[in-house]
Amino acid sequence: MKESSTSGGAGRKQGAASPCAACKLLRRRCSHDCVFAPYFPADEPHKFASVHKVFGASNVNKMLQLKQLSSINRPNNANSTTNSGTRLA
């Protein structure tokens, strides 16, 4: 069977970005509003792997989605978590 011109080899639409490192490790679909994507890009899988090993994906998700954490402080929180995870792993 021939593939249509609108899909890639893996059934993705052309131009679709690869999943972030978190979604790739967790083997899930990376949505356009993925909370992990801005902080764990696909080209740096070691970052999320070490954070996941120390804190777990659920806890990292909770840390990034804290209501009192403003969007300005969120990148700092993600960097701090990544540094801690890398150091402790």
Buried (B, 14 or more C-beta within 10 A) or exposed (E): EEEEEEEEEEEEEEEEEEBBBBBBBBEEEBEEEBBBBEBBBBEEBEBBBBBBEBBEBEEBEEBBEEEEEEEEEBEEBBEEBBEBBBEEE
